[in-house]
Amino acid sequence: MKRQGLVPAALAAVAVPVLMPGVALAQDEGMIVVTGSRVDRDDYDQYYDEGQSAIGLTRKADNFVKPIYVNSDSRDPEVRRAEVTAMLQDVMKLAARQGIALVAGDYKLVPLTDESLKALSFGTGNRPDTTRVKVYARLAVGGSYAGVKEVDAAIAAFVKAVPLTGRSYIETGGTDLAINNPQGYRGAVVKAIADEAKRYAAMFGPDYGIEIRGLDSELYFKQASETEVFLYIEHSFVIRPKQG
C-alpha cells in the first residue's frame, strides 16, 4: 500500500494528510456489507484506491454475502407478489436444510425469518412488469469457502435446487464481504495510526514530536482483498520540533 512521502527534516513541521474515498461508513453495530472498489490494475492491488488512507487496520472479513434476487414476471401484480413470496419460503426451507444462512437489509443485515420476511420490500426487476425481492446468502469466510470461487459454486448449486413457483425465477449478484460490529475495531485502528505516526517521527530524531488530528472522525472501511477489509479513520498528523 502506497504511503505519503516525508519532506526534509529542516522544515519546522510536516503534515501528512489522509484522504477519504467514497467508501462505507461504520455507524451502527451489527453485520455491515463491505463493497470493493476494484480498478483496472493487476491482482496484487486491484482493490487499492488512490484516495484512501494509507494507515489503518486490515483484517479478515467475517462472512461472504451474495445477493439472491427472487423474481416473478407474471402479468398480474398480485400473482407476482404471491409467487415471489412462495419461492422465498422455499428458499428459506432449502437454506435451513443445507446450513446456508439467509439475511436481508440494504446496509445492516439481519437474519431472514418468517417475521422479517413480512417486512421485506417488494420492488421491480429489470422490467417494470417484474416483481423482485432481494435477500443475501451468508457464508463464513474460511473453511469450505476460502474464496469467491467456492462461494459462487455453492450458491449456484443452491439456486438450481430451489423449485419454481409459476413464473418465478432467481438471479444472483456479485459476492461481497461483511464484517460484524466494525466499531469494535476503532481502538485497533487508532493504535495503528499512533504506531505509524511514532515511526515517522522517529525518522526525524528525538527532538521531534507528533500531533495527530482527526481521531474523533468517523470510522470507514472498504474491501482490501478477496477475503479482507481495510478499516481507517480520516486523519492527519504533524511532525514538529519539540518545545524546550
BAKOL-408212 format. One line per field, with one value per residue: residue number from 0; residue in one letter; x, y, z of N, C-alpha, C in turn. Coordinates in Angstrom, 2 decimals. Layout:
# residues N
titor [NUM:...] .
mardo [A:...] .
neast [X:...] .
nnorth [Y:...] .
nup [Z:...] .
caeast [X:...] .
canorth [Y:...] .
caup [Z:...] .
ceast [X:...] .
cnorth [Y:...] .
cup [Z:...] .
END
This chain:
# residues 244
titor [0:1:2:3:4:5:6:7:8:9:10:11:12:13:14:15:16:17:18:19:20:21:22:23:24:25:26:27:28:29:30:31:32:33:34:35:36:37:38:39:40:41:42:43:44:45:46:47:48:49:50:51:52:53:54:55:56:57:58:59:60:61:62:63:64:65:66:67:68:69:70:71:72:73:74:75:76:77:78:79:80:81:82:83:84:85:86:87:88:89:90:91:92:93:94:95:96:97:98:99:100:101:102:103:104:105:106:107:108:109:110:111:112:113:114:115:116:117:118:119:120:121:122:123:124:125:126:127:128:129:130:131:132:133:134:135:136:137:138:139:140:141:142:143:144:145:146:147:148:149:150:151:152:153:154:155:156:157:158:159:160:161:162:163:164:165:166:167:168:169:170:171:172:173:174:175:176:177:178:179:180:181:182:183:184:185:186:187:188:189:190:191:192:193:194:195:196:197:198:199:200:201:202:203:204:205:206:207:208:209:210:211:212:213:214:215:216:217:218:219:220:221:222:223:224:225:226:227:228:229:230:231:232:233:234:235:236:237:238:239:240:241:242:243] .
mardo [M:K:R:Q:G:L:V:P:A:A:L:A:A:V:A:V:P:V:L:M:P:G:V:A:L:A:Q:D:E:G:M:I:V:V:T:G:S:R:V:D:R:D:D:Y:D:Q:Y:Y:D:E:G:Q:S:A:I:G:L:T:R:K:A:D:N:F:V:K:P:I:Y:V:N:S:D:S:R:D:P:E:V:R:R:A:E:V:T:A:M:L:Q:D:V:M:K:L:A:A:R:Q:G:I:A:L:V:A:G:D:Y:K:L:V:P:L:T:D:E:S:L:K:A:L:S:F:G:T:G:N:R:P:D:T:T:R:V:K:V:Y:A:R:L:A:V:G:G:S:Y:A:G:V:K:E:V:D:A:A:I:A:A:F:V:K:A:V:P:L:T:G:R:S:Y:I:E:T:G:G:T:D:L:A:I:N:N:P:Q:G:Y:R:G:A:V:V:K:A:I:A:D:E:A:K:R:Y:A:A:M:F:G:P:D:Y:G:I:E:I:R:G:L:D:S:E:L:Y:F:K:Q:A:S:E:T:E:V:F:L:Y:I:E:H:S:F:V:I:R:P:K:Q:G] .
neast [0.83:0.57:2.28:2.33:5.00:7.86:9.04:12.10:13.90:14.56:12.44:10.06:7.65:5.82:3.17:1.05:-1.33:-4.45:-6.66:-10.19:-11.88:-14.78:-16.33:-17.69:-19.34:-18.88:-21.35:-23.31:-23.72:-23.61:-23.99:-22.30:-22.31:-19.58:-18.29:-16.16:-13.78:-12.94:-10.34:-8.73:-6.19:-3.32:-3.59:-2.53:-2.95:-5.63:-7.74:-6.97:-7.28:-6.62:-7.21:-7.58:-6.94:-3.61:-2.97:-4.16:-6.26:-6.03:-7.97:-9.30:-12.42:-15.67:-17.74:-18.78:-21.10:-23.79:-25.97:-29.29:-31.77:-35.16:-37.59:-40.58:-42.39:-45.04:-48.19:-50.16:-50.01:-50.57:-50.45:-47.76:-46.56:-47.45:-46.23:-43.50:-43.33:-43.96:-41.81:-39.69:-40.17:-39.64:-36.93:-35.97:-36.56:-34.97:-32.44:-32.21:-32.04:-29.64:-27.80:-27.21:-27.03:-29.44:-29.84:-31.13:-31.60:-30.63:-28.22:-27.35:-27.44:-29.87:-31.00:-32.94:-36.14:-39.40:-40.82:-39.28:-39.44:-41.95:-41.55:-40.04:-39.17:-40.96:-39.88:-39.26:-38.02:-35.73:-37.46:-40.43:-42.76:-42.11:-41.75:-39.66:-37.60:-34.92:-32.56:-29.83:-27.35:-25.40:-22.16:-19.59:-16.30:-13.53:-12.56:-14.67:-15.24:-13.11:-12.68:-14.06:-14.69:-15.42:-17.67:-19.42:-19.83:-21.14:-23.51:-24.63:-25.30:-27.13:-29.20:-30.09:-31.41:-33.72:-37.24:-39.41:-42.05:-44.88:-44.31:-41.94:-38.47:-34.90:-32.19:-28.72:-26.28:-23.08:-20.45:-19.86:-18.18:-18.68:-18.64:-18.72:-19.96:-18.22:-17.39:-16.21:-13.55:-12.36:-10.53:-8.26:-7.67:-7.01:-4.72:-3.03:-2.67:-1.38:0.99:2.21:2.52:4.33:6.52:7.17:7.86:10.13:12.03:12.97:14.43:15.16:14.41:12.04:8.48:5.01:1.77:-1.46:-4.33:-7.89:-8.84:-11.28:-12.97:-15.26:-15.44:-14.29:-14.53:-13.33:-13.17:-10.28:-8.99:-9.69:-10.72:-10.40:-10.84:-10.33:-9.97:-10.30:-9.61:-10.34:-7.76:-4.99:-1.50:0.97:4.38:6.71:9.25:10.07:9.00:11.13] .
nnorth [-1.19:2.18:5.02:8.32:10.51:11.66:14.96:16.95:17.09:19.62:21.33:23.05:21.82:18.86:17.95:15.23:14.24:12.37:11.09:10.84:8.33:7.46:5.39:2.73:3.71:3.28:3.06:1.82:-0.95:-4.51:-6.65:-5.56:-4.70:-4.78:-3.26:-3.67:-1.52:-1.95:-1.60:-1.05:-2.75:-4.79:-8.13:-7.88:-5.33:-4.71:-3.77:-1.38:2.08:5.24:7.47:6.62:6.18:5.56:4.40:2.19:-0.54:-3.81:-6.67:-10.05:-10.63:-11.37:-12.72:-13.96:-12.43:-12.88:-11.57:-12.66:-12.64:-12.87:-13.34:-12.58:-12.68:-12.72:-11.63:-10.38:-8.19:-8.98:-11.73:-12.01:-11.10:-13.05:-15.33:-14.71:-14.57:-17.24:-18.58:-17.49:-18.58:-21.24:-20.98:-20.32:-22.68:-24.60:-23.50:-23.75:-26.53:-27.01:-25.66:-22.98:-19.64:-17.05:-13.61:-10.24:-6.87:-3.46:-2.32:-2.66:-5.91:-8.36:-11.46:-13.60:-14.37:-15.88:-13.75:-11.41:-11.69:-10.73:-8.03:-7.38:-5.46:-5.21:-4.80:-3.65:-5.56:-6.06:-5.20:-3.14:-4.63:-6.66:-8.26:-8.08:-9.32:-8.88:-10.85:-12.03:-14.56:-15.85:-16.73:-18.11:-16.79:-18.68:-22.14:-24.26:-22.27:-20.64:-18.64:-16.43:-18.03:-20.56:-19.83:-18.84:-21.16:-22.82:-21.37:-21.26:-23.95:-24.23:-22.42:-23.62:-25.81:-24.88:-25.04:-23.97:-21.53:-21.00:-18.36:-17.63:-16.92:-17.08:-14.85:-14.01:-11.88:-10.12:-11.29:-10.09:-8.82:-9.07:-7.56:-7.97:-5.80:-3.33:-1.05:-2.02:-2.30:0.12:1.08:-0.47:0.54:3.19:2.71:1.64:3.92:5.60:4.13:4.14:6.88:7.52:6.05:7.43:9.93:9.22:9.02:11.56:12.08:12.42:14.98:15.67:15.69:14.50:15.45:14.38:14.61:14.53:12.09:11.81:11.47:9.79:6.19:4.38:1.93:-0.46:-2.89:-4.88:-7.10:-10.29:-11.57:-9.86:-6.86:-3.31:-1.03:2.34:5.70:8.96:11.19:13.29:13.84:15.79:16.42:17.90:20.11:19.48:21.39:23.31] .
nup [0.00:-0.88:0.52:2.00:1.13:3.04:3.90:3.90:7.07:7.82:7.67:9.69:10.44:9.56:7.69:7.31:5.29:5.26:3.06:2.35:0.72:-1.33:0.45:2.54:5.56:8.96:11.24:12.89:15.17:14.39:11.47:8.63:5.23:3.02:0.26:-2.57:-4.20:-7.10:-9.45:-12.64:-12.41:-11.59:-10.09:-7.55:-6.40:-6.90:-5.41:-4.43:-3.70:-4.89:-3.34:-0.74:2.82:3.90:6.24:8.60:9.62:8.57:8.21:8.33:6.78:8.20:6.93:3.68:1.53:-0.63:-2.96:-3.53:-5.83:-5.95:-8.29:-10.21:-13.23:-13.91:-15.31:-13.71:-10.95:-8.25:-8.44:-9.10:-6.73:-4.94:-6.00:-5.74:-2.94:-2.25:-3.45:-2.02:0.50:-0.07:-0.65:1.90:3.34:1.99:2.40:5.17:5.40:4.12:5.60:5.05:5.79:5.70:5.14:5.35:4.16:3.43:4.14:6.91:7.93:8.75:10.23:8.11:8.75:9.42:10.43:9.77:7.06:6.38:6.41:4.23:1.34:-1.65:-4.82:-8.21:-10.98:-13.66:-15.56:-15.78:-15.33:-13.60:-10.49:-7.66:-5.01:-2.75:-1.06:1.02:0.79:3.37:4.12:6.02:6.07:5.13:5.79:4.07:2.32:0.98:-0.81:-3.38:-5.56:-4.52:-3.04:-5.04:-6.55:-4.68:-4.15:-6.69:-7.11:-5.03:-5.75:-8.09:-7.10:-5.95:-6.06:-8.73:-8.77:-10.45:-12.59:-11.43:-10.74:-10.11:-9.66:-9.25:-7.62:-7.48:-5.31:-2.09:0.89:4.48:7.71:11.25:13.69:13.20:14.61:16.87:16.29:16.36:18.32:17.72:15.19:15.79:17.33:15.35:13.78:15.62:16.13:13.59:13.16:15.21:14.31:11.99:13.11:14.52:12.55:12.23:14.42:18.01:18.78:17.69:17.74:17.61:16.40:16.28:14.36:14.05:15.06:16.17:14.12:11.81:11.45:8.71:6.06:3.62:0.97:0.97:-0.08:-1.59:0.61:2.77:4.78:4.98:7.50:8.55:9.78:8.85:8.96:10.03:10.62:12.30:12.25:14.29:15.69:19.11:21.88:23.93] .
caeast [0.00:1.38:2.25:2.77:6.43:8.27:9.87:13.33:13.71:14.85:11.19:9.63:6.56:5.48:1.77:0.81:-2.78:-5.07:-7.86:-11.33:-12.55:-16.19:-16.46:-18.70:-19.16:-19.32:-22.14:-24.07:-23.26:-24.28:-23.26:-22.29:-21.79:-18.41:-18.10:-14.82:-13.62:-11.97:-9.88:-8.04:-4.81:-3.02:-4.28:-1.96:-3.54:-6.86:-8.68:-6.37:-7.90:-5.61:-7.57:-7.83:-5.90:-2.53:-2.76:-5.39:-6.23:-6.51:-8.31:-10.16:-13.85:-16.37:-18.60:-19.12:-22.53:-24.11:-27.38:-30.17:-32.96:-36.30:-38.39:-41.70:-42.81:-46.45:-48.81:-50.92:-49.12:-50.84:-49.91:-46.30:-46.20:-47.69:-45.21:-42.23:-43.41:-43.88:-40.45:-38.86:-40.37:-38.88:-35.51:-35.68:-36.59:-33.80:-31.26:-32.14:-31.59:-28.26:-26.93:-26.87:-27.73:-30.02:-30.00:-31.76:-31.36:-29.90:-26.88:-27.20:-28.12:-30.49:-31.40:-34.23:-37.05:-40.79:-41.26:-38.62:-39.89:-43.12:-41.13:-39.23:-39.73:-41.15:-39.56:-39.34:-36.80:-35.15:-38.56:-41.46:-43.79:-41.48:-41.65:-38.38:-37.17:-33.51:-32.02:-28.44:-26.79:-24.25:-21.28:-18.42:-15.02:-12.65:-13.09:-15.12:-15.40:-11.82:-12.67:-15.29:-14.97:-16.14:-18.98:-20.25:-20.20:-22.11:-24.79:-25.19:-25.93:-28.27:-30.26:-30.60:-32.25:-34.96:-38.33:-40.06:-43.46:-45.43:-43.30:-40.86:-37.11:-33.89:-30.93:-27.77:-25.37:-21.69:-20.16:-19.19:-17.78:-19.39:-17.96:-19.60:-19.65:-16.95:-16.96:-15.39:-12.15:-11.91:-9.33:-7.13:-7.33:-6.31:-3.38:-2.25:-2.31:-0.39:2.25:2.82:2.94:5.56:7.60:7.55:8.53:11.46:12.95:13.49:15.28:14.49:13.97:10.76:7.29:3.90:0.42:-2.39:-5.61:-9.00:-9.16:-12.69:-13.74:-15.97:-14.70:-14.63:-13.93:-13.50:-12.59:-8.83:-8.61:-10.84:-11.24:-10.03:-11.34:-9.42:-10.70:-9.46:-10.21:-9.79:-6.97:-3.68:-0.61:2.00:5.67:7.29:10.24:9.53:9.25:12.10] .
canorth [0.00:3.37:5.93:9.67:10.69:12.66:16.05:17.05:17.42:21.03:22.07:23.12:20.87:18.02:17.50:14.04:14.14:11.11:11.48:9.95:7.93:7.16:4.00:2.53:4.42:2.43:3.85:1.01:-2.31:-5.49:-7.05:-4.50:-5.09:-4.03:-3.43:-3.36:-0.54:-2.59:-0.76:-1.81:-2.94:-6.22:-8.80:-7.54:-4.13:-4.40:-3.13:-0.14:3.34:6.29:8.46:6.06:6.30:4.56:3.88:1.65:-1.93:-4.81:-7.91:-10.95:-10.40:-12.43:-13.50:-13.61:-12.25:-12.89:-11.27:-13.57:-11.90:-13.72:-12.56:-13.14:-11.80:-12.94:-10.38:-9.75:-7.82:-9.78:-13.07:-11.90:-11.00:-14.36:-16.27:-14.35:-14.97:-18.70:-19.01:-17.09:-19.57:-22.44:-20.64:-20.40:-24.09:-25.28:-22.96:-24.36:-27.92:-27.04:-24.91:-21.68:-18.56:-16.00:-12.32:-9.25:-5.48:-2.69:-1.97:-3.50:-7.15:-9.08:-12.80:-13.73:-15.25:-15.72:-12.42:-10.39:-11.87:-9.89:-6.63:-7.18:-4.57:-5.75:-3.81:-4.10:-6.15:-5.40:-4.62:-2.59:-5.63:-7.73:-8.05:-8.64:-9.15:-9.24:-11.33:-12.41:-15.77:-15.51:-17.88:-17.71:-16.78:-19.74:-23.50:-24.65:-21.07:-19.94:-17.52:-16.16:-19.16:-21.59:-19.27:-18.78:-22.53:-23.32:-20.68:-21.68:-25.25:-23.98:-21.78:-24.60:-26.78:-24.26:-25.28:-22.79:-21.32:-20.22:-17.70:-17.12:-17.34:-16.49:-14.32:-13.70:-10.77:-10.31:-11.66:-9.07:-9.22:-8.44:-7.61:-7.81:-4.72:-2.69:-0.07:-2.71:-2.25:1.51:1.20:-1.05:1.47:4.32:2.24:1.54:5.29:6.09:3.42:4.61:8.27:7.49:5.56:8.55:10.95:8.73:9.25:12.92:12.16:12.59:16.36:15.90:15.03:14.39:15.86:13.66:15.31:13.86:10.77:11.78:11.33:8.53:5.01:3.96:0.66:-0.90:-4.20:-4.81:-8.25:-11.16:-12.03:-8.94:-5.50:-2.30:-0.04:3.50:6.96:10.11:11.91:13.78:14.07:16.79:16.17:19.22:20.10:19.54:22.65:23.14] .
caup [0.00:-1.01:1.66:1.74:1.33:4.03:3.39:4.71:8.47:8.05:7.82:11.09:10.68:8.42:7.75:6.50:5.19:4.90:2.36:2.49:-0.51:-1.17:0.90:3.56:6.83:10.07:12.18:13.81:15.40:13.56:10.28:7.64:3.92:2.56:-1.17:-3.04:-5.27:-7.97:-10.54:-13.67:-12.01:-11.51:-8.99:-6.26:-5.80:-7.61:-4.50:-3.92:-4.11:-4.78:-2.35:0.59:3.82:3.84:7.58:9.17:10.06:7.62:8.89:7.58:6.94:8.91:6.03:2.32:1.32:-2.05:-3.14:-4.25:-6.26:-6.28:-9.23:-10.96:-14.33:-14.26:-15.75:-12.63:-9.84:-7.06:-8.71:-9.00:-5.31:-4.32:-6.49:-5.10:-1.54:-2.18:-3.77:-0.89:1.55:-0.48:-0.47:3.33:3.75:1.44:3.07:6.50:5.25:3.65:6.51:4.49:6.48:4.86:5.81:4.49:4.53:2.42:4.63:8.08:7.60:9.87:9.80:7.43:9.48:8.99:10.82:8.95:5.68:6.18:6.29:3.03:0.33:-2.99:-5.83:-9.59:-11.50:-14.82:-16.34:-14.89:-15.04:-12.84:-9.05:-7.18:-3.62:-2.59:0.21:0.89:1.38:4.20:4.29:6.78:5.37:5.61:5.71:2.73:1.50:1.06:-1.74:-4.12:-6.45:-3.77:-2.70:-6.24:-6.92:-3.71:-4.32:-7.98:-6.89:-4.16:-6.53:-9.05:-6.40:-5.47:-7.01:-9.30:-8.49:-11.55:-13.44:-10.58:-11.06:-9.23:-10.18:-8.18:-7.89:-7.13:-3.93:-1.29:2.23:5.59:9.00:12.41:14.64:12.84:15.61:17.84:15.87:16.34:19.12:16.99:14.12:16.42:17.70:14.13:13.40:16.58:15.91:12.34:13.36:16.02:13.46:11.12:13.91:14.89:11.43:12.34:15.60:19.31:19.01:17.01:18.27:16.67:16.77:15.44:14.28:13.38:15.59:16.53:12.87:11.63:11.02:7.36:5.68:2.24:0.71:0.75:-0.89:-1.79:1.91:3.83:4.75:5.50:8.31:8.80:10.20:8.15:9.94:9.59:11.75:12.07:12.91:14.52:16.79:20.46:22.57:25.01] .
ceast [0.87:1.22:2.68:4.27:6.72:9.13:11.08:13.06:13.99:13.59:10.72:8.53:6.27:4.06:1.59:-0.69:-3.23:-6.42:-8.94:-11.92:-14.03:-16.39:-17.48:-18.33:-19.71:-20.05:-22.80:-23.38:-24.06:-23.43:-23.41:-21.68:-20.63:-18.25:-16.71:-14.83:-12.55:-11.60:-9.08:-6.56:-4.52:-3.68:-3.77:-2.65:-4.84:-7.88:-8.17:-7.08:-6.90:-5.91:-7.67:-6.66:-4.87:-2.34:-4.11:-5.18:-6.80:-6.78:-9.22:-11.62:-14.49:-17.15:-18.51:-20.64:-22.79:-25.60:-28.10:-31.45:-34.04:-37.29:-39.63:-42.08:-44.22:-47.12:-49.51:-50.01:-49.33:-50.33:-48.39:-45.88:-46.36:-46.62:-43.85:-42.23:-43.28:-42.47:-39.48:-38.97:-39.63:-37.38:-35.12:-35.64:-35.34:-32.52:-31.09:-31.63:-30.11:-27.30:-26.45:-27.69:-28.23:-30.21:-30.62:-31.49:-30.55:-28.47:-26.55:-28.06:-28.65:-30.92:-32.78:-35.05:-38.46:-41.29:-40.62:-39.00:-41.08:-42.73:-40.32:-39.95:-39.81:-40.90:-39.77:-37.99:-36.26:-36.21:-39.65:-42.51:-43.20:-41.41:-40.41:-38.20:-35.73:-33.24:-30.56:-28.20:-25.53:-23.44:-20.00:-17.16:-14.11:-13.30:-13.43:-15.21:-14.16:-11.80:-13.98:-15.66:-15.80:-17.55:-19.90:-20.72:-21.28:-23.48:-25.44:-25.91:-27.19:-29.45:-30.90:-31.57:-33.55:-36.08:-38.96:-41.53:-44.03:-44.33:-42.19:-39.51:-36.14:-32.70:-30.01:-26.87:-23.95:-21.51:-19.37:-18.77:-18.65:-18.55:-18.97:-19.07:-18.32:-16.47:-16.10:-13.91:-11.58:-10.62:-8.10:-6.71:-6.56:-4.88:-2.48:-1.79:-1.21:0.98:2.96:3.31:4.23:6.75:8.10:8.35:9.94:12.48:13.61:14.39:14.51:13.99:12.62:9.65:6.18:2.63:-0.53:-3.75:-6.65:-9.38:-10.60:-13.59:-14.40:-15.01:-15.21:-14.00:-14.21:-12.85:-11.12:-8.32:-9.85:-11.48:-11.01:-10.68:-10.31:-10.24:-9.77:-10.29:-9.55:-9.04:-5.74:-2.80:0.49:3.23:6.37:8.33:9.56:9.87:10.19:11.51] .
cnorth [1.24:4.27:7.32:9.77:11.76:13.73:16.19:17.54:18.89:21.85:22.00:22.11:20.11:17.56:16.33:13.84:12.72:11.45:10.43:9.60:7.70:5.70:3.93:3.22:3.55:3.27:2.98:-0.32:-3.25:-5.82:-5.99:-5.02:-4.19:-4.30:-3.01:-2.33:-1.06:-1.65:-1.61:-1.88:-4.43:-6.79:-8.34:-6.36:-3.73:-3.69:-1.77:1.07:4.45:7.27:7.93:6.29:5.21:3.88:3.42:0.21:-2.81:-6.11:-8.76:-10.62:-11.58:-13.33:-13.03:-13.40:-12.13:-12.62:-12.32:-12.80:-12.90:-12.89:-13.33:-12.15:-12.16:-11.60:-9.65:-9.44:-8.66:-11.20:-13.05:-11.88:-12.35:-15.36:-15.98:-14.80:-16.48:-19.19:-18.63:-18.10:-20.87:-22.21:-20.79:-21.85:-24.82:-24.80:-23.58:-25.79:-28.00:-26.26:-23.59:-20.61:-17.53:-14.75:-11.34:-7.86:-4.79:-2.40:-2.80:-4.74:-7.83:-10.45:-12.79:-14.79:-15.07:-14.32:-11.34:-10.51:-10.96:-8.43:-6.35:-6.29:-5.28:-4.64:-4.36:-4.66:-5.36:-4.78:-4.12:-3.62:-6.85:-7.34:-8.76:-8.35:-9.63:-9.71:-11.69:-13.80:-15.37:-16.77:-17.41:-17.79:-17.85:-21.10:-23.87:-23.48:-20.19:-18.70:-17.41:-17.35:-20.22:-21.10:-19.30:-20.17:-23.08:-22.68:-21.04:-23.02:-25.11:-23.43:-22.77:-25.58:-26.20:-24.48:-23.97:-22.76:-20.43:-19.67:-17.06:-17.66:-16.59:-16.01:-14.04:-12.54:-11.12:-10.58:-10.55:-9.67:-8.53:-8.57:-7.36:-6.70:-4.03:-1.68:-0.71:-2.68:-0.83:1.69:0.67:-0.15:2.66:3.92:2.13:2.92:5.82:5.44:3.92:6.05:8.34:7.00:6.66:9.58:10.52:8.94:10.62:13.10:12.49:14.01:16.67:15.09:15.04:14.96:15.19:14.35:14.43:12.51:10.66:11.65:9.96:7.41:4.59:2.61:0.36:-2.25:-4.05:-5.96:-9.12:-11.57:-11.03:-7.57:-4.58:-1.25:1.13:4.69:8.07:10.97:12.54:13.87:15.03:16.42:17.52:19.13:20.20:20.90:22.40:23.42] .
cup [0.00:0.19:1.20:1.98:2.35:3.38:4.30:6.11:8.77:8.19:9.25:11.39:9.41:8.59:6.81:6.40:4.85:4.30:2.50:1.14:-0.26:-0.82:2.02:4.86:7.95:11.10:13.26:14.05:14.52:12.36:9.20:6.35:3.54:1.07:-1.57:-4.13:-6.20:-9.12:-11.50:-13.37:-12.00:-10.25:-7.63:-5.61:-6.48:-6.73:-4.01:-4.52:-3.87:-3.66:-0.93:1.53:3.64:5.18:8.15:9.57:8.97:8.38:8.01:7.83:7.67:7.96:4.59:2.28:-0.17:-2.22:-3.97:-4.56:-6.66:-7.08:-9.70:-12.04:-14.82:-14.54:-14.61:-11.45:-8.58:-7.23:-8.58:-7.53:-4.61:-4.74:-5.87:-3.65:-1.39:-2.46:-2.64:0.25:1.22:-0.34:1.00:3.81:3.27:2.12:4.45:6.42:4.88:4.54:5.96:5.21:5.48:5.70:4.83:5.03:3.45:2.84:5.86:7.88:8.85:9.35:9.15:8.16:8.93:9.30:9.96:7.48:5.38:5.94:5.03:2.03:-1.01:-3.99:-7.23:-10.03:-12.67:-15.73:-15.38:-14.48:-14.33:-11.37:-8.54:-5.70:-3.52:-1.17:-0.04:1.46:2.13:4.48:4.98:5.94:5.99:5.48:4.28:1.77:1.62:0.18:-2.49:-5.01:-5.75:-3.40:-3.90:-6.66:-5.99:-3.91:-5.65:-7.84:-6.02:-4.95:-7.50:-8.40:-5.88:-6.48:-7.49:-8.90:-9.58:-12.45:-12.59:-11.05:-10.16:-10.05:-8.99:-8.60:-7.49:-5.65:-3.24:0.05:3.27:6.85:10.10:13.30:14.32:13.87:16.70:17.52:15.89:17.14:18.42:15.84:14.67:16.80:16.47:13.66:14.31:16.35:14.66:12.48:14.17:15.19:12.53:11.90:14.28:13.78:11.53:13.57:16.85:19.56:18.36:17.68:17.24:17.28:15.79:15.51:13.60:13.92:16.08:15.29:12.80:11.21:9.65:7.08:4.22:2.08:0.35:-0.10:-1.04:-0.47:3.05:3.65:5.38:6.21:8.61:9.25:9.41:9.16:9.26:10.82:11.33:12.89:13.05:15.62:18.13:21.08:23.75:26.38] .
END
